[in-house]
Amino acid sequence: MAEAVTPTPLLKDELDIVIPTIRNLDFLEMWRPFFQQYHLIIVQDGDPAKTIKVPEGFDYELYNRNDINRILGPKASCISFKDSACRCFGYLVSKKKYVFTIDDDCFVATEPSGKKINALEQHIKNLLCPSTPFFFNTLYDPYRGGADFVRGYPFSLREGVPTAVSHGLWLNIPDYDAPTQLVKPLERNTRYVDAVMTIPKGTLFPMCGMNLAFNRELIGPAMYFGLMGDGQPIGRYDDMWAGWCTKVICDHLGLGVKTGLPYIYHSKASNPFVNLKKEYKGIYWQEELIPFFQSVALPKDCNTVQKCYIELSKQVRAKLSKVDDYFVKLADAMVTWIEAWDELNPSPADLSNGSSK
């Protein structure tokens, strides 16, 4: 009897899995069938003297704060400390085309049929499939099996655009802010919706970083999770900030963002009182931030993600500094982030010119 051949995972050599953590990564045992053949980048938050244990059999790099300081030097100031925003350091040092990031309290979810969900595989399918941001298809993703473009959909737009971001969802613990957690402490999400859709151009969304994948070559420099956590007046808005910046830049450059499948099982609700302390300024500030991002206009000569992000940092400084001085510091960090990105990820032109970056 012939031995069964295990199929090679999709994009095995083109994708990194980035995990921020402060604890041992026992949760990886559940993900072993789906993750084991991929490379992991683990960003250890908190005390660098603490030993983080990773289950045997995984291919991984582990970075702590000392490593971040050593690799980035003075530019390490742009990487948040004691906040899951530190995950974006993993995006910086990755050398792969795609990144999937997941939190360490996220487990394998199951479909209503009982089948375990390979979240990574679904993210890859989303990223390899075009998006349709310029005209909404009422059957959601027209490229999925059993669906198509509906009557009245312009043929000139059916080719779609490259997908830069795949935003997944969660069963069990919803991704709520602290006030909603406080008034709905027992609420759990049990609704599985079998759908993927493109978020339309000009529409912002609240991006959650716990179940997220993106094309690093297309949009990586915009995936900066801001200055959050220790020493900062705000937390838990790191993924929101990255989502708003990324969506504005995707809209400008003609790239797509998908949301919906895949689901993960979010196992642990964080403390709403602790969250409220981290979020309260963000809840207040977001009423100014959303109109700002809705009105952002990027010049035509901003034809790369880096140029877009630097321009966005200038507008943050000019307009949001009136909200709070924190945004001056954040604008500086945005520039530092791009400098660090370019230093660790030189373009082919830099290499051919003998750049010392």
N, C-alpha and C positions, 0 to 999 in steps of 0.2 A: 504493500500500500504506500503510495507516494506521500511524502511528508508535506503538510500544509505550508504554504508559503505566506508569510506575513506581508501584506502590501506596504510599500513605502509610504509614509505619511505625506500628505500634501505639503509642499514647500519646506520639507525637512531641513534643507540647508540654507533656506532663505528667510527664516523667521526665528526671532528670539522671544522668549517669554520673560517678562519683567515682573518681579514680585517685591513689593516693599514689605518689611516685616520687623517686629520686635521680639518674635518668639520662635520656637522650634517649628519646623515646617512639616509636622506630621500630616497636615491636610493633603500633602502631595500623594500620600498612599492612595487616596480615593481617585486622584487624577492620573495615577501611574499609566493605565492603559492608553491614555490620550496624550500625555506629556513626555513620557520617558525618552522618546527618540528625538526630542527637541532640546535645544540649548537654553538653559535658564540663566538669567541675570538677577541675582538677589541683592537688594539694597537694604542693608541693615540700618534701621533707625535707632536712635537712642545711644546708650552706652556702648562704645566700640570695644570695650574690654569684655563684654558679655559674649559667650560662645553660642552661636546659632547652629543647631543640628539640622542637617538635611538628610533625609532617608537615602540609603545606599542605592546606587544604580542610576542616579541622575547626573547628567553632564551639566555642570554649573560653574559660574563665577560668583563670588561673594564679595561685596564691597561694604565697608563700614565708613564712618565719618573720617577716620584717619586716612583711608584710601582716597576719599573725595578730596580732602585737603592736599594730599600728596600729588594727585593727578592734575587738579585744577589750580593749585596755588591760590593767589589772591582772588581768582574768579570763583572759588568755592563759596563765596558769599552769596551767590545767586541760588544755591541749593538749600532748600528749607531743612530745618532741623527739628526733630520731634514732631513730625507731621508726615502723613503718607505722600505729600508732595515731593518727598525725596526720591520717589520712583522715577522722576524725569531724568535723574542722573543715569539710570539704566538706558534711557533712550539716547543719551549723549554718547555713551561708550559702545553701544551696539554697532555692529558693522553689517547688519542684515537689512534686507529690503523691507521686511515687515516686522511689526512688534505686536504682541498680545500682552496685555497687562491684566492681572487679577489680584484681588486681595486674599489674604490668608484665612479669612473666615467664609470663603465662598466654596461651596461643595458642588458635586455633580447633581444636577437636577434631572427629573424624569418627565417625559412626555405623558399626557393622559393615558396613553396605552401601556405605560410602565417602562418603556424603553429609555435607557440612560442617554442623556444628551451630550454629544461631543461638541461642546461649545466652541472649541478651537477650530474644528472642521467647518462649522457653520460660519464663523467669522471669516475664514479664508474664502469660502464660497462668496460671501458678501463682497469682499475686497477684490476678487477676481471678476466680478460681474459689474457691468456699467450702472451708473446712477442716472436718474431723470429729474434734476432739480428745476428745470425750466417749465415743466408742464406736468401737473399731477395726474397720475393714472389711477382711476378709481378701483382697479383690481390690484392696487398696491404695486409690488414689484413685478413688472411685466416679463421679466426674464426667468422667473421661476417656472418649473414644470407645471402645466395645467393652467397657466395664465398667459396673457398677451396684452398688447395695446388695445384699448377699447375704441369703439367707433368714435370718430371725431378727434382722435389724437394725431397731431401733425406728423406726417411721414418724415419731414425734415429733421425732427427731433428724436426719432426712434433709435438712432445709433447710440444715444446716451453719451455720458462723459465718464472719465475714470473715477472710480470710487477711492477716496482718500481715507475715510473713517467708517468703521463698523461699530455701532454702539449697541451693546447687548443689554438685556433686562434681567430681572431677578424675581424668583419665587420666594415665598415665606416673608422675610423682613423687607418691607419696601424701603426705598431710598428717600425717607422723609426728613424734613428739617426738624429742629428741636420743638418748636411750638406744635407742629402736627403730631410728633411723637408723644407729646405730653397729653394731648386731648384724645389720641387714639392709641393708647399703649398696647392694646391687645390685637390691633388690626394686623392681619397677615394677607399677603397676596397669594391667592390660590388660582387666579385666572390665567390660563395659558392661552395666548392668542397666537395662532399659527400664521404670522404675517411679518413681512419685512417691507419697509417703505423708505423712499428717499425724502429727506427733509427739504422742502422747497427752498429755492433761492430767496434770500431776504427774510427768512424765518430763523430766529435764534432758538436754541433749545438748552435745557439743563443737562449738561453732560456729566455722567457718573463714571468715575475712573476704575470702578471695581470689576468691570467686565467689558473691556474695550480693546479694539484692535485698530491699527492704522498702517497705511503705506508710508513707511519712514522716508522713502526717497521723495514722495510727493509732498508731504506735509510735516515731516519730523521737526523742523526748526520752530514751528508754531505750537508744538505740544509742550510748552513750558507751563508748569503748574504753579508758577508764581512764588512769592515770598509768604509763607504761612508758618504757623506753629510757634516755636520757641523764639521769643524776642519780637514777635509781630503782633499787631492788634487784632488779628483775624485768623481763623482756621476754618477748615471744611468748605472753603470756596476755591480750593486749588484746581479741582477738575472743572468747576464752573468757569473759572477764568480761562483755562485752556480751551474749553469748549466755545466760549464766546469769540475768543481771538481766532481760533481755528475756523469757525464757521464763516466769519467775515472774510477771511483770507481765501477759503475755499470758494465762496461766492465770487470773489474778485477774479480768481484764477480759473474759474470754470471747472471746479472739482466737485465731487458728490460726497454726501454724508448719508449713511443708511442707519436706521434704527429699527428695533424689533427683535427678532430671533438673532442670537441664541439666548436662552435663559440659563442662569446658574441658580443655585440654591443658596441664598444669603442666610447664614446660620445664626448670626449673633447681632442683637440690637445693641447699639452703643448707648451709653447713659445720656438721657435727654437733657439733664441738668448740666452735665459737663459740655454737651454739644451746644447748649444755649449760650454758655460763657464764650465758646469759640466763635459762635455764629452771629451774635447779636449785632455787631457792627455791620456785618455782611448783609443781614436782613434789612437793615436801615439803608445801607449804601446801595443795594441792588436797585432800588427805585430810581437812583441816578445813573447807575451803570448800564441798565438795559436801554434807556433812551440814547445813551452815548453810543453804544454798539449799533443800535438801530440806525443811527445817523452817520456812522463812519463812512467816509468816501476815500478810497485809495487811488492815487494818481495812476495813469496808464503806464508810466515808466516803471512802476513797481511790478516787475514781471518775474520776480522770484519770491519764494517764501521769506527769505531773509530780508529783502528790500521791503516787503509788505510789513514785516514785523518791526523793523526799525521805524518805519513811518508810523505804525500804530503806537509805538512807544512815545513818539513825539506828540501825538494827539492825546495820549494818556496824560503826559506831563502838562500839556497846555490846558486841557479841559477838566481833568479829574483832580488836579491838585487843588482846585477850588472846593472839592468835597472834603479832602483830608490830605495832610502832608504825606501820609503813607504812600500815596500814589506817585509822589516824586521819587521815593525810594524804590517803588515797584518799577517805574519807568527806567530807572538806572539799572535795575536788575535784569530787565528785559534786554537791554543793550549788552550787558555782561554775558547773558545767556547766549546770545547770537555770536559774540566773540569767542566764547568757549566752544560753541558748536563748530564754527569755522576752523578753530584751532585743531580740534580732534577729528574733524571730518573735512579735510581739504578737498577742494574740487579738483577734477582732472587737470584743469588749467593751472591751478596752483602747483600741482605735482610736476607738470611738464616744464614749468618755469623755474623749478628748483626752489620753490617756496620753503622757508624754514618752519612754517606752521606745523 
